[in-house]
Amino acid sequence: MKATIKNFLSMESAGGIVLMIAAVLAMIAANSPAEGLYAYFLETPVEVRVGALQIAKPLFLWVNDGLMAVFFFLVGLELKREFLEGELSRPANVLLPAIGAVGGMVGPVAIFVWFNSGDAVAMQGWAIPAATDIAFALGILMLLGSRVPISLKVFLVSLAIFDDLGAIIIIAIFYSADLSTTALLAAVFCLGILGLMSWRGVNSISPYVFVGIIMWIAVLKSGVHATLAGVALAAFIPMRDSTDESRSPLSELEHDLHSVVAFGVLPLFAFVNAGVSLEGVSFSDLLHAVPLGIAAGLFVGKQIGIFLLCFLAVKAGLARLPDGANWGSLYGVSILCGVGFTMSLFVGSLAFENVPLDLEVIFDERLGIIFGSLLSGIVGYVVLRISLPKAG
């Protein structure tokens, strides 16, 4: 039994499978006699107080603002490693996924705006379909096993990294409000301390994490979304030990956090955010401009934006197809990128968190996220299964 569990956790698709299970459990909880218990769980008050400093939030916000900062910290570590020593350090591997990522963000946003232009409340969600859920998308791709060339996996991961970078920029610029100058100055001071430690060659992770927690509190109080503190902290984690070049503190930390995030943080996030009650929901609710724009953005906008720009880049001689891939498999991956689940839910939670209650009940953006992601996952898998060579 232990060996079976260990083998499952080592699978590249395991994170996506656990994420899917968590989402299904949330849907069951929200549409069963346990609905009241589920709502009580989400609203459980959690408070931390040190003297005059107080952080009091319901549990689901601790997950969204706190645990997701750990997720973004891991994303930041991956970004730094990839740009310094990974696949994105090689110019030949950068251009095609970077171009695809641009199309993968512009296409969905354009479709959402086309559905919702003129509605100021709805337009707050313009960035929701721009995101790709790398855990889900890669998990689905891994279900095809050895038939998937390594270069195609690298393309998907690289594109998702650029996509995450774009999402981080969007959150920083468009989903921060009511800024506190004092808290921002405290966060900047923490950045200075982190920079000083990095310059002085501090190799121990503990001091960075300690200052990072203080910075997270400052960012949380500043009005800038607290998850960005995770990305900022990652930028200062040393890539190489100043006394032993063979050791990478960043890679060690990334390895330690991967399972925690994949099997803890992200499934818990999915569980507290994916519980859409279907009571009284009809097909017409899905046809509301907001969920419809999100679903169409994820399923149609993603695949058109990514594939079209990649096609033009290859035909113009700016880039080349990944080794072992064909146009059909590239198209399948483009569709798969429409699985926006975790990141889309996160951006959605930011986009409409300040909408008055009497307006919020008109639509539920999560319907579009779930439907668009599900459709992208199924169709993308089928296209890849058809287009990839049969296993020998």
RODOVO-448010 format. One line per field, with one value per residue (C-alpha): residue in one letter; residue number from 1; x, y, z. Coordinates in pm, 1 decimal. Example, Ala and Ser with C-alpha at 12.3 -4.5 7.8 and 13.67 -1.06 7.14 Angstrom:
% residues 2
code	[A/S]
pos	[1/2]
u	[1230.0/1367.0]
v	[-450.0/-106.0]
w	[780.0/714.0]
This chain:
% residues 392
code	[M/K/A/T/I/K/N/F/L/S/M/E/S/A/G/G/I/V/L/M/I/A/A/V/L/A/M/I/A/A/N/S/P/A/E/G/L/Y/A/Y/F/L/E/T/P/V/E/V/R/V/G/A/L/Q/I/A/K/P/L/F/L/W/V/N/D/G/L/M/A/V/F/F/F/L/V/G/L/E/L/K/R/E/F/L/E/G/E/L/S/R/P/A/N/V/L/L/P/A/I/G/A/V/G/G/M/V/G/P/V/A/I/F/V/W/F/N/S/G/D/A/V/A/M/Q/G/W/A/I/P/A/A/T/D/I/A/F/A/L/G/I/L/M/L/L/G/S/R/V/P/I/S/L/K/V/F/L/V/S/L/A/I/F/D/D/L/G/A/I/I/I/I/A/I/F/Y/S/A/D/L/S/T/T/A/L/L/A/A/V/F/C/L/G/I/L/G/L/M/S/W/R/G/V/N/S/I/S/P/Y/V/F/V/G/I/I/M/W/I/A/V/L/K/S/G/V/H/A/T/L/A/G/V/A/L/A/A/F/I/P/M/R/D/S/T/D/E/S/R/S/P/L/S/E/L/E/H/D/L/H/S/V/V/A/F/G/V/L/P/L/F/A/F/V/N/A/G/V/S/L/E/G/V/S/F/S/D/L/L/H/A/V/P/L/G/I/A/A/G/L/F/V/G/K/Q/I/G/I/F/L/L/C/F/L/A/V/K/A/G/L/A/R/L/P/D/G/A/N/W/G/S/L/Y/G/V/S/I/L/C/G/V/G/F/T/M/S/L/F/V/G/S/L/A/F/E/N/V/P/L/D/L/E/V/I/F/D/E/R/L/G/I/I/F/G/S/L/L/S/G/I/V/G/Y/V/V/L/R/I/S/L/P/K/A/G]
pos	[1/2/3/4/5/6/7/8/9/10/11/12/13/14/15/16/17/18/19/20/21/22/23/24/25/26/27/28/29/30/31/32/33/34/35/36/37/38/39/40/41/42/43/44/45/46/47/48/49/50/51/52/53/54/55/56/57/58/59/60/61/62/63/64/65/66/67/68/69/70/71/72/73/74/75/76/77/78/79/80/81/82/83/84/85/86/87/88/89/90/91/92/93/94/95/96/97/98/99/100/101/102/103/104/105/106/107/108/109/110/111/112/113/114/115/116/117/118/119/120/121/122/123/124/125/126/127/128/129/130/131/132/133/134/135/136/137/138/139/140/141/142/143/144/145/146/147/148/149/150/151/152/153/154/155/156/157/158/159/160/161/162/163/164/165/166/167/168/169/170/171/172/173/174/175/176/177/178/179/180/181/182/183/184/185/186/187/188/189/190/191/192/193/194/195/196/197/198/199/200/201/202/203/204/205/206/207/208/209/210/211/212/213/214/215/216/217/218/219/220/221/222/223/224/225/226/227/228/229/230/231/232/233/234/235/236/237/238/239/240/241/242/243/244/245/246/247/248/249/250/251/252/253/254/255/256/257/258/259/260/261/262/263/264/265/266/267/268/269/270/271/272/273/274/275/276/277/278/279/280/281/282/283/284/285/286/287/288/289/290/291/292/293/294/295/296/297/298/299/300/301/302/303/304/305/306/307/308/309/310/311/312/313/314/315/316/317/318/319/320/321/322/323/324/325/326/327/328/329/330/331/332/333/334/335/336/337/338/339/340/341/342/343/344/345/346/347/348/349/350/351/352/353/354/355/356/357/358/359/360/361/362/363/364/365/366/367/368/369/370/371/372/373/374/375/376/377/378/379/380/381/382/383/384/385/386/387/388/389/390/391/392]
u	[0.0/280.3/458.9/140.2/92.5/459.4/435.1/121.1/278.0/580.2/361.1/374.6/-4.4/-68.8/-99.7/-363.5/-556.7/-561.3/-667.3/-953.6/-1065.9/-1064.7/-1277.6/-1527.0/-1550.4/-1619.5/-1901.5/-2047.9/-2024.8/-2192.2/-2477.3/-2555.7/-2695.6/-2341.0/-2375.6/-2427.2/-2121.2/-1918.7/-2024.1/-1943.5/-1598.9/-1529.6/-1641.5/-1460.7/-1299.9/-922.2/-738.8/-373.3/-285.7/51.7/3.6/-171.0/-111.5/-417.5/-500.8/-857.3/-1005.8/-1242.7/-1066.3/-1117.3/-934.1/-644.3/-620.8/-652.5/-423.7/-193.2/-147.5/-161.1/136.7/326.3/209.0/327.5/654.8/705.9/611.4/871.6/1137.1/1057.0/1070.6/1411.7/1558.1/1423.0/1555.0/1897.6/1978.0/1671.5/1504.4/1432.6/1805.3/1844.8/1721.1/1608.6/1362.5/1219.3/1070.6/793.6/635.3/676.0/491.6/230.4/179.5/108.3/-158.0/-286.8/-355.2/-471.7/-712.9/-920.0/-928.9/-1048.6/-1332.3/-1436.0/-1438.0/-1644.5/-1910.0/-1907.2/-1808.6/-2040.8/-2098.2/-1864.9/-1921.0/-1868.7/-1555.2/-1383.4/-1338.9/-1157.4/-839.1/-1008.7/-974.2/-615.0/-464.9/-353.5/-353.7/-19.2/-94.9/-414.5/-283.9/41.1/-145.5/-374.7/-78.5/102.1/-193.5/-67.7/258.7/562.1/377.2/439.2/782.9/991.3/1005.7/625.7/625.8/896.3/684.2/377.4/567.9/755.9/436.6/268.9/565.4/528.5/154.2/211.1/444.9/172.4/-83.5/148.9/185.5/-191.4/-261.5/-1.0/-132.0/-507.2/-614.9/-458.6/-651.7/-669.1/-292.1/-136.0/185.4/313.4/264.0/417.6/725.1/756.2/741.4/1006.2/1225.9/1192.7/1295.6/1603.9/1691.3/1645.2/1864.1/2133.3/2129.0/2154.4/2443.3/2624.5/2594.3/2360.5/2296.0/2062.2/1695.2/1557.4/1649.5/1491.1/1169.3/1157.4/1188.0/949.3/675.0/711.8/696.3/382.0/210.6/316.5/193.6/-131.9/-190.9/-79.2/-364.9/-139.7/-240.7/-44.8/45.4/287.4/509.2/577.8/703.5/918.2/1074.1/1160.9/1368.7/1618.9/1661.7/2019.9/2050.7/2394.1/2560.8/2832.7/3066.5/2974.6/2880.6/2755.0/2471.4/2156.9/1951.3/1679.8/1648.8/1646.0/1366.8/1174.6/1196.7/1080.2/783.8/664.8/473.6/337.8/192.7/79.1/-87.0/-174.9/-203.4/-363.2/-615.4/-722.7/-756.4/-968.8/-1183.5/-1265.6/-1320.8/-1481.0/-1792.6/-2049.9/-2406.2/-2620.3/-2946.5/-3175.8/-2907.0/-3034.2/-2863.7/-2948.6/-2718.3/-2426.1/-2535.0/-2495.1/-2229.6/-1976.8/-1957.5/-2011.1/-1731.8/-1501.8/-1585.3/-1547.3/-1226.9/-1073.7/-1187.8/-1185.3/-962.8/-676.5/-645.0/-682.4/-444.8/-170.1/-187.6/-228.4/70.5/286.5/187.8/277.0/607.7/712.2/606.2/793.8/1108.9/1122.8/1087.1/1050.2/816.9/926.8/1129.4/906.1/588.6/358.1/94.1/-177.1/-1.0/82.0/-285.3/-382.2/-151.8/-296.7/-644.1/-513.5/-390.8/-757.3/-766.4/-752.4/-899.9/-684.6/-542.7/-876.4/-1057.4/-792.6/-819.8/-1200.5/-1190.4/-1001.5/-1207.5/-1546.4/-1458.0/-1577.4/-1891.3/-2206.7/-2401.8/-2713.9/-2513.7/-2298.9/-2592.3/-2668.0/-2393.0/-2133.6/-1805.4/-1705.7/-1960.5/-1769.3/-1431.9/-1539.9/-1720.6/-1444.6/-1168.7/-1354.7/-1422.0/-1059.8/-926.8/-1147.3/-1109.8/-736.7/-681.0/-876.5/-689.2/-353.6/-449.8/-532.7/-235.0/48.5/219.0/108.9/320.5/567.2]
v	[0.0/243.9/163.7/231.9/570.7/658.1/565.9/777.1/1082.8/1052.1/1067.7/1398.7/1383.4/1323.8/1692.7/1748.2/1438.7/1546.5/1895.8/1747.1/1534.5/1840.2/2034.8/1749.0/1718.5/2092.8/2062.8/1767.4/1953.2/2263.3/2061.2/1813.6/1815.6/1907.8/2250.7/2427.6/2258.6/2351.8/2717.6/2717.9/2575.7/2852.2/3127.6/2994.9/3303.3/3281.0/3557.9/3624.6/3909.8/4035.5/4348.3/4608.9/4407.5/4203.1/3985.7/3855.6/3682.2/3394.8/3069.5/3091.7/3427.2/3281.5/3023.6/3278.9/3544.2/3328.5/2979.7/3110.1/3331.3/3003.7/2893.3/3218.5/3184.7/2848.5/3002.8/3274.0/3013.2/2825.0/3146.5/3239.7/2892.5/2862.3/3203.7/3155.8/2788.7/2616.8/2586.6/2960.4/3041.9/2915.3/3174.1/2904.5/2767.0/3104.3/3264.1/3022.0/2977.5/3351.8/3437.6/3171.9/3312.2/3657.7/3511.3/3299.6/3611.3/3854.0/3607.9/3521.6/3883.3/4001.9/3748.2/3833.4/4206.2/4135.0/3965.4/4218.3/4560.9/4828.5/4652.4/4813.7/4545.0/4256.0/4415.0/4378.0/4012.5/4075.9/3896.5/3577.1/3370.3/3486.0/3235.1/2872.7/2611.5/2438.0/2160.9/2057.5/2107.8/1919.8/1648.2/1587.3/1589.0/1331.6/1092.8/1027.7/889.5/827.9/935.9/1299.5/1426.0/1599.5/1913.8/1943.7/1921.7/2190.7/2408.3/2374.7/2441.2/2736.0/2888.5/2847.2/3018.8/3322.2/3302.8/3307.6/3604.6/3788.1/3699.7/3831.6/4163.1/4188.5/4125.3/4382.4/4654.1/4597.8/4417.9/4631.5/4914.4/5146.5/5159.9/5230.7/5432.3/5321.8/4951.4/4988.8/5156.4/4867.0/4621.9/4820.1/4817.3/4437.0/4422.1/4623.8/4378.2/4084.1/4253.4/4317.7/3952.3/3834.3/4075.6/3960.3/3598.0/3469.2/3105.8/2996.8/3001.2/3078.8/3451.5/3502.6/3331.2/3533.8/3866.0/3731.0/3670.1/4025.7/4149.8/3941.4/4109.0/4454.3/4379.5/4239.1/4562.4/4781.0/4708.4/4530.7/4166.7/3969.1/3682.5/3915.7/3904.5/3539.8/3629.7/3912.9/3688.6/3422.3/3672.4/3694.2/3324.2/3239.3/3026.8/2901.9/2866.2/3132.9/2882.9/2572.1/2624.2/2266.5/2340.2/2530.9/2659.6/2765.1/2421.1/2250.9/2479.0/2434.7/2056.4/2071.8/2295.3/2114.3/1836.8/2076.2/2300.2/2025.9/1806.7/2062.1/2426.8/2391.6/2117.7/2317.1/2629.0/2433.3/2294.0/2635.5/2807.4/2551.6/2482.8/2625.5/2564.9/2447.6/2502.4/2697.0/2719.3/2681.6/2671.5/3038.7/3119.0/2982.8/3202.2/3518.4/3734.4/3693.3/3310.8/3275.1/3520.7/3335.2/2992.0/3114.0/3295.8/2983.0/2736.3/2948.1/3245.8/3041.0/2795.5/3058.4/3305.0/3052.9/2846.1/3141.8/3336.4/3021.9/2930.9/3279.3/3278.3/2942.2/3037.9/3368.4/3181.6/3339.5/3005.0/2635.9/2360.5/2166.4/1856.8/1556.8/1769.2/1832.5/2096.4/1868.5/1812.2/2184.3/2260.2/2006.2/2173.5/2512.1/2381.4/2229.6/2573.2/2670.6/2481.0/2789.2/2639.3/2739.0/3065.2/3171.5/3103.5/3308.0/3606.4/3574.2/3594.2/3923.3/4065.5/4057.2/4061.7/4423.2/4397.4/4490.7/4183.1/4283.9/4274.2/3971.0/3729.2/3809.8/3576.7/3331.6/3355.0/3011.0/2846.5/2978.6/2881.5/2524.4/2475.1/2634.3/2443.4/2112.9/2156.0/2254.9/1957.0/1700.0/1833.8/1899.6/1543.3/1397.5/1608.2/1511.4/1144.6/1155.0/1365.3/1212.1/900.8/569.0/423.9/167.6]
w	[0.0/92.5/-233.2/-431.0/-265.4/-320.9/-689.4/-730.3/-567.1/-797.8/-1109.7/-1298.4/-1339.5/-966.7/-877.2/-1143.5/-1033.9/-666.7/-775.3/-975.3/-680.4/-452.1/-700.3/-730.8/-351.1/-328.5/-582.9/-392.4/-60.9/-203.7/-354.9/-77.4/276.3/384.2/221.5/555.5/704.0/394.8/422.4/794.6/716.2/463.6/700.6/1008.6/1167.8/1212.6/1396.8/1470.8/1705.2/1825.7/2036.5/1821.3/1504.5/1413.6/1114.6/1129.5/825.5/744.5/663.3/286.8/278.1/477.3/200.3/-81.9/69.6/280.7/138.8/-218.3/-132.3/-84.3/-429.9/-586.0/-394.3/-565.3/-900.8/-837.7/-757.0/-1077.6/-1280.5/-1140.6/-1192.3/-1546.7/-1651.9/-1490.3/-1552.1/-1697.8/-2037.0/-2056.5/-2024.7/-2382.6/-2636.5/-2881.3/-2623.8/-2524.3/-2832.9/-2934.2/-2585.5/-2518.1/-2840.2/-2763.2/-2413.6/-2557.0/-2784.3/-2496.9/-2291.6/-2561.8/-2728.8/-2419.2/-2300.0/-2642.2/-2642.5/-2286.1/-2370.4/-2684.1/-2467.9/-2182.5/-2315.7/-2181.3/-1846.2/-1590.8/-1325.8/-1567.4/-1712.4/-1374.5/-1469.4/-1799.0/-1683.8/-1558.0/-1881.2/-1943.4/-1698.5/-1749.2/-1473.0/-1523.7/-1270.4/-1450.1/-1805.0/-1745.7/-1554.3/-1854.1/-2093.3/-1877.3/-1911.6/-2264.5/-2124.0/-2344.9/-2658.8/-2557.9/-2673.6/-2406.3/-2618.8/-2610.0/-2229.1/-2220.0/-2451.7/-2228.7/-1906.3/-2058.3/-2195.1/-1856.4/-1687.8/-1915.4/-1853.8/-1476.5/-1515.5/-1704.7/-1435.3/-1164.0/-1349.5/-1399.2/-1029.8/-925.7/-1157.5/-1181.6/-863.1/-593.1/-425.5/-121.4/-87.2/252.9/220.8/562.3/488.1/141.9/290.4/536.3/245.1/55.0/366.7/376.9/10.7/101.8/380.5/143.6/-115.8/144.2/256.1/-103.6/-171.7/142.9/30.8/303.5/211.5/492.1/389.7/738.7/746.5/404.2/514.9/838.9/652.4/387.3/646.4/774.9/415.0/352.3/649.4/523.1/170.4/309.7/500.5/208.0/-31.6/-283.9/-305.8/-47.0/-282.5/-462.6/-152.5/-237.7/-585.3/-448.5/-184.3/-443.5/-640.3/-352.7/-271.9/-376.1/-687.9/-580.1/-239.9/-217.6/-47.6/-249.4/-616.5/-645.2/-400.7/-500.4/-204.0/-449.7/-610.5/-270.0/-147.6/-472.2/-433.0/-70.0/-153.6/-464.0/-287.4/-22.5/-291.9/-531.7/-269.4/-2.5/-102.3/-446.8/-357.1/-48.4/-264.9/-512.6/-232.3/-83.9/-420.2/-651.4/-442.9/-684.5/-570.6/-861.9/-677.0/-906.2/-1174.7/-1529.1/-1866.8/-1907.8/-1613.8/-1813.6/-2103.3/-1895.8/-2063.2/-1777.9/-1748.7/-2123.6/-2196.5/-1957.0/-2100.4/-2459.4/-2368.4/-2215.3/-2479.3/-2796.4/-2717.3/-2571.8/-2858.2/-3131.6/-2965.3/-2889.1/-3207.5/-3445.1/-3311.0/-3294.0/-3651.6/-3776.7/-3583.3/-3732.5/-4086.2/-4055.5/-3953.4/-3608.5/-3428.8/-3501.7/-3391.2/-3079.3/-3174.6/-3236.4/-3242.1/-3535.8/-3599.1/-3461.7/-3129.6/-3099.6/-3157.5/-2890.5/-2637.4/-2734.5/-2649.0/-2325.9/-2216.3/-2188.4/-1859.1/-1641.6/-1328.1/-1027.2/-1161.3/-1311.7/-984.4/-804.7/-1040.8/-1024.5/-645.3/-678.7/-964.4/-796.4/-425.4/-385.5/-599.4/-400.1/-290.4/-481.7/-806.3/-731.2/-735.6/-1100.2/-1219.1/-1092.9/-1282.9/-1153.9/-1384.7/-1685.7/-1538.6/-1466.6/-1798.9/-2010.4/-1830.0/-1851.5/-2224.0/-2291.7/-2096.3/-2269.5/-2625.3/-2580.3/-2461.7/-2754.9/-3012.5/-2861.5/-2845.8/-3217.9/-3330.8/-3127.7/-3267.4/-3124.4/-2846.0/-2972.1]
